[in-house]
Amino acid sequence: MADLLREHAADILAFLLSFTVIARLWLAQHSIVSVLVRQNPLVVGLLLAWTLTIVFLPFPTTLVAGTSNDGLAKLLYIGTMTMSSALLALLPRVIGRDRSLRDTDAGPDVLPTAGTTSAGLEQAPVVDPRLHRAVIRPARRPAGPR
């Protein structure tokens, strides 16, 4: 069992990173939609698109964990985080503009969306320093001809 866990350590760390990031994003989403008493097609569409980014996120996370110098894997991870955060940032604006969606005059809290992208990137060193180096601080190539 110990050999199996060692052999899949990068996968397990990628899973933990995904879980941590998804939990933070879900808490932000939960706070935003807590004022909803109704939905409209735009809110449903934004939530479904956001859910797609959440379901997809473990894939680029695993790629980054397994291939620390692959620029496309990094781009896919950062792009997924950016899309997820952008969709969350749109939700309070849509909900805030349509009073019929809420049972209160107070709109949704926009603060939970602040920093969700950077939160996902900052979690990388907590789970595995290799992920932090791969996503945030890629190794610099020596100067010279390419």
DOBA-46290 format. One record per residue (C-alpha): residue number from 1; x, y, z negated; residue in three letters. Coordinates in nm, 3 decimals, padded with zeros to 5 digits. Example, Ala and Ser with C-alpha at 12.3 -4.5 7.8 and 13.67 -1.06 7.14 Angstrom:
% DOBA-46290
+-----+---------+---------+---------+--------+
| num |       u |       v |       w | residu |
+-----+---------+---------+---------+--------+
|   1 |  01.230 | -00.450 | -00.780 |    ALA |
|   2 |  01.367 | -00.106 | -00.714 |    SER |
+-----+---------+---------+---------+--------+
***
This chain:
% DOBA-46290
+-----+---------+---------+---------+--------+
| num |       u |       v |       w | residu |
+-----+---------+---------+---------+--------+
|   1 |  00.000 |  00.000 |  00.000 |    MET |
|   2 |  00.280 |  00.242 | -00.087 |    ALA |
|   3 |  00.444 |  00.181 |  00.252 |    ASP |
|   4 |  00.115 |  00.248 |  00.427 |    LEU |
|   5 |  00.070 |  00.575 |  00.241 |    LEU |
|   6 |  00.429 |  00.682 |  00.317 |    ARG |
|   7 |  00.383 |  00.593 |  00.682 |    GLU |
|   8 |  00.072 |  00.811 |  00.706 |    HIS |
|   9 |  00.186 |  01.093 |  00.477 |    ALA |
|  10 |  00.165 |  01.356 |  00.753 |    ALA |
|  11 | -00.190 |  01.246 |  00.840 |    ASP |
|  12 | -00.295 |  01.258 |  00.475 |    ILE |
|  13 | -00.144 |  01.604 |  00.432 |    LEU |
|  14 | -00.318 |  01.723 |  00.749 |    ALA |
|  15 | -00.646 |  01.588 |  00.611 |    PHE |
|  16 | -00.593 |  01.775 |  00.283 |    LEU |
|  17 | -00.514 |  02.095 |  00.471 |    LEU |
|  18 | -00.827 |  02.056 |  00.684 |    SER |
|  19 | -01.038 |  01.992 |  00.377 |    PHE |
|  20 | -00.900 |  02.297 |  00.196 |    THR |
|  21 | -00.955 |  02.526 |  00.494 |    VAL |
|  22 | -01.300 |  02.388 |  00.572 |    ILE |
|  23 | -01.406 |  02.422 |  00.207 |    ALA |
|  24 | -01.303 |  02.787 |  00.206 |    ARG |
|  25 | -01.484 |  02.853 |  00.533 |    LEU |
|  26 | -01.795 |  02.671 |  00.411 |    TRP |
|  27 | -01.802 |  02.877 |  00.090 |    LEU |
|  28 | -01.785 |  03.196 |  00.298 |    ALA |
|  29 | -02.064 |  03.071 |  00.527 |    GLN |
|  30 | -02.277 |  02.969 |  00.229 |    HIS |
|  31 | -02.244 |  03.314 |  00.076 |    SER |
|  32 | -02.339 |  03.483 |  00.404 |    ILE |
|  33 | -02.652 |  03.276 |  00.470 |    VAL |
|  34 | -02.772 |  03.279 |  00.108 |    SER |
|  35 | -02.993 |  03.582 |  00.187 |    VAL |
|  36 | -03.170 |  03.407 |  00.476 |    LEU |
|  37 | -03.536 |  03.310 |  00.443 |    VAL |
|  38 | -03.585 |  03.265 |  00.819 |    ARG |
|  39 | -03.370 |  03.201 |  01.120 |    GLN |
|  40 | -03.373 |  03.329 |  01.472 |    ASN |
|  41 | -03.215 |  03.175 |  01.783 |    PRO |
|  42 | -02.904 |  03.394 |  01.755 |    LEU |
|  43 | -02.837 |  03.291 |  01.394 |    VAL |
|  44 | -02.890 |  02.925 |  01.481 |    VAL |
|  45 | -02.659 |  02.956 |  01.782 |    GLY |
|  46 | -02.385 |  03.124 |  01.577 |    LEU |
|  47 | -02.413 |  02.861 |  01.302 |    LEU |
|  48 | -02.398 |  02.575 |  01.555 |    LEU |
|  49 | -02.095 |  02.728 |  01.727 |    ALA |
|  50 | -01.930 |  02.778 |  01.386 |    TRP |
|  51 | -02.007 |  02.415 |  01.296 |    THR |
|  52 | -01.836 |  02.304 |  01.617 |    LEU |
|  53 | -01.518 |  02.483 |  01.508 |    THR |
|  54 | -01.538 |  02.310 |  01.169 |    ILE |
|  55 | -01.586 |  01.967 |  01.322 |    VAL |
|  56 | -01.301 |  02.031 |  01.567 |    PHE |
|  57 | -01.053 |  02.177 |  01.313 |    LEU |
|  58 | -00.904 |  01.844 |  01.191 |    PRO |
|  59 | -00.785 |  01.768 |  01.546 |    PHE |
|  60 | -00.550 |  02.067 |  01.588 |    PRO |
|  61 | -00.449 |  02.035 |  01.222 |    THR |
|  62 | -00.332 |  01.678 |  01.286 |    THR |
|  63 | -00.151 |  01.789 |  01.601 |    LEU |
|  64 |  00.037 |  02.059 |  01.414 |    VAL |
|  65 |  00.126 |  01.819 |  01.133 |    ALA |
|  66 |  00.262 |  01.564 |  01.379 |    GLY |
|  67 |  00.436 |  01.796 |  01.627 |    THR |
|  68 |  00.584 |  02.092 |  01.442 |    SER |
|  69 |  00.746 |  02.249 |  01.750 |    ASN |
|  70 |  00.457 |  02.216 |  01.995 |    ASP |
|  71 |  00.342 |  02.567 |  02.083 |    GLY |
|  72 |  00.014 |  02.446 |  02.233 |    LEU |
|  73 | -00.075 |  02.263 |  01.910 |    ALA |
|  74 | -00.007 |  02.583 |  01.712 |    LYS |
|  75 | -00.211 |  02.788 |  01.955 |    LEU |
|  76 | -00.500 |  02.542 |  01.932 |    LEU |
|  77 | -00.494 |  02.554 |  01.550 |    TYR |
|  78 | -00.474 |  02.932 |  01.531 |    ILE |
|  79 | -00.734 |  02.970 |  01.806 |    GLY |
|  80 | -00.976 |  02.739 |  01.626 |    THR |
|  81 | -00.929 |  02.929 |  01.300 |    MET |
|  82 | -00.975 |  03.261 |  01.478 |    THR |
|  83 | -01.293 |  03.146 |  01.651 |    MET |
|  84 | -01.435 |  03.009 |  01.327 |    SER |
|  85 | -01.363 |  03.333 |  01.143 |    SER |
|  86 | -01.497 |  03.548 |  01.427 |    ALA |
|  87 | -01.825 |  03.356 |  01.426 |    LEU |
|  88 | -01.851 |  03.398 |  01.049 |    LEU |
|  89 | -01.780 |  03.770 |  01.086 |    ALA |
|  90 | -02.068 |  03.804 |  01.335 |    LEU |
|  91 | -02.323 |  03.636 |  01.107 |    LEU |
|  92 | -02.358 |  03.915 |  00.847 |    PRO |
|  93 | -02.397 |  04.171 |  01.123 |    ARG |
|  94 | -02.675 |  03.974 |  01.292 |    VAL |
|  95 | -02.848 |  03.899 |  00.962 |    ILE |
|  96 | -02.805 |  04.258 |  00.842 |    GLY |
|  97 | -02.970 |  04.405 |  01.153 |    ARG |
|  98 | -03.287 |  04.195 |  01.128 |    ASP |
|  99 | -03.476 |  04.264 |  00.804 |    ARG |
| 100 | -03.730 |  03.990 |  00.886 |    SER |
| 101 | -03.462 |  03.726 |  00.824 |    LEU |
| 102 | -03.415 |  03.830 |  00.460 |    ARG |
| 103 | -03.642 |  03.856 |  00.159 |    ASP |
| 104 | -03.445 |  04.150 |  00.023 |    THR |
| 105 | -03.328 |  04.485 |  00.151 |    ASP |
| 106 | -02.973 |  04.388 |  00.065 |    ALA |
| 107 | -02.785 |  04.243 |  00.358 |    GLY |
| 108 | -02.539 |  03.957 |  00.339 |    PRO |
| 109 | -02.203 |  04.002 |  00.174 |    ASP |
| 110 | -01.938 |  04.059 |  00.441 |    VAL |
| 111 | -01.644 |  04.011 |  00.203 |    LEU |
| 112 | -01.644 |  03.629 |  00.225 |    PRO |
| 113 | -01.547 |  03.654 |  00.592 |    THR |
| 114 | -01.247 |  03.873 |  00.518 |    ALA |
| 115 | -00.930 |  03.672 |  00.536 |    GLY |
| 116 | -01.077 |  03.336 |  00.632 |    THR |
| 117 | -00.837 |  03.301 |  00.923 |    THR |
| 118 | -00.535 |  03.398 |  00.719 |    SER |
| 119 | -00.658 |  03.174 |  00.439 |    ALA |
| 120 | -00.636 |  02.876 |  00.669 |    GLY |
| 121 | -00.288 |  02.969 |  00.775 |    LEU |
| 122 | -00.173 |  03.046 |  00.422 |    GLU |
| 123 | -00.294 |  02.709 |  00.292 |    GLN |
| 124 | -00.038 |  02.530 |  00.509 |    ALA |
| 125 |  00.258 |  02.574 |  00.270 |    PRO |
| 126 |  00.049 |  02.462 | -00.027 |    VAL |
| 127 | -00.028 |  02.129 |  00.133 |    VAL |
| 128 |  00.295 |  02.071 |  00.323 |    ASP |
| 129 |  00.584 |  02.314 |  00.378 |    PRO |
| 130 |  00.641 |  02.161 |  00.723 |    ARG |
| 131 |  00.298 |  02.284 |  00.831 |    LEU |
| 132 |  00.383 |  02.635 |  00.714 |    HIS |
| 133 |  00.704 |  02.632 |  00.917 |    ARG |
| 134 |  00.521 |  02.490 |  01.218 |    ALA |
| 135 |  00.230 |  02.732 |  01.221 |    VAL |
| 136 |  00.346 |  03.048 |  01.048 |    ILE |
| 137 |  00.723 |  03.055 |  01.085 |    ARG |
| 138 |  00.829 |  02.860 |  01.391 |    PRO |
| 139 |  01.198 |  02.778 |  01.412 |    ALA |
| 140 |  01.393 |  03.038 |  01.601 |    ARG |
| 141 |  01.572 |  02.916 |  01.906 |    ARG |
| 142 |  01.938 |  03.004 |  01.940 |    PRO |
| 143 |  02.006 |  03.292 |  02.175 |    ALA |
| 144 |  02.144 |  03.196 |  02.509 |    GLY |
| 145 |  02.039 |  03.090 |  02.857 |    PRO |
| 146 |  01.708 |  02.911 |  02.897 |    ARG |
+-----+---------+---------+---------+--------+
***
